[in-house]
Amino acid sequence: MKQSDFLENAENCAQMAEQATDEPTRNRYKRMEAGWRALAEEQDWLEGKIHPHCKSMSMHENAAHERRR
C-alpha cells in the first residue's frame, strides 16, 4: 500500500467518527484513524522520506530537519 492509501483510510475513519451515534463507536473510529495515520508515517520512513533518526519527530519538524541537511 502507498502512503496515500493509508491517509485515505484515515480520512474515511475520521468521517465515520463524525457520523457515529455513540461515544464508544466514535472513539473506535478515532483510534482507527490514528492507526492509519501512524501507518502512513511509517510508510514515509520505509520509503526514505523521513530520516530514521527523526522518526519520532512530527512531519513538519522532520521537513525542517531535512532542509538543514
C-alpha positions as CSV (number, residue, x, y, z in Angstrom):
1,M,0.0,0.0,0.0
2,K,1.1,3.6,-0.6
3,Q,1.0,6.4,1.9
4,S,-1.9,7.9,0.1
5,D,-3.9,4.7,0.7
6,F,-3.2,4.9,4.4
7,L,-4.2,8.6,4.5
8,E,-7.4,7.9,2.6
9,N,-8.3,5.2,5.1
10,A,-7.6,7.6,7.9
11,E,-9.9,10.2,6.4
12,N,-12.6,7.6,6.0
13,C,-12.3,6.7,9.6
14,A,-12.5,10.4,10.6
15,Q,-15.7,10.8,8.6
16,M,-17.2,7.7,10.2
17,A,-16.3,9.0,13.6
18,E,-18.1,12.2,12.9
19,Q,-21.2,10.2,11.9
20,A,-21.1,7.8,14.9
21,T,-24.2,7.9,17.0
22,D,-22.5,6.9,20.3
23,E,-19.2,7.6,22.1
24,P,-17.7,4.1,22.0
25,T,-18.1,3.9,18.3
26,R,-16.7,7.4,17.8
27,N,-13.7,6.5,19.9
28,R,-13.1,3.3,18.0
29,Y,-13.1,5.2,14.7
30,K,-10.8,7.8,16.1
31,R,-8.3,5.1,17.2
32,M,-8.5,3.5,13.8
33,E,-7.8,6.9,12.2
34,A,-4.8,7.4,14.4
35,G,-3.6,3.9,13.4
36,W,-3.9,4.6,9.7
37,R,-2.0,7.9,10.1
38,A,0.7,6.1,12.0
39,L,1.0,3.6,9.2
40,A,1.2,6.5,6.7
41,E,4.1,7.9,8.7
42,E,5.8,4.5,8.9
43,Q,5.5,4.2,5.1
44,D,7.3,7.5,4.7
45,W,10.1,6.2,6.8
46,L,10.3,3.0,4.9
47,E,10.5,4.9,1.6
48,G,13.2,7.1,3.0
49,K,11.1,10.3,3.1
50,I,11.7,10.6,6.8
51,H,15.2,10.2,8.2
52,P,15.3,7.1,10.6
53,H,16.7,9.2,13.4
54,C,13.9,11.7,13.1
55,K,11.0,9.2,13.0
56,S,9.7,10.4,16.3
57,M,9.5,14.0,15.0
58,S,6.4,15.4,13.5
59,M,6.3,15.6,9.8
60,H,6.7,19.3,10.0
61,E,9.8,19.0,12.3
62,N,11.2,16.4,10.0
63,A,10.9,18.5,6.9
64,A,12.7,21.3,8.7
65,H,15.4,18.9,9.7
66,E,15.8,17.7,6.1
67,R,16.2,21.2,4.8
68,R,19.1,21.8,7.3
69,R,21.0,18.8,6.0
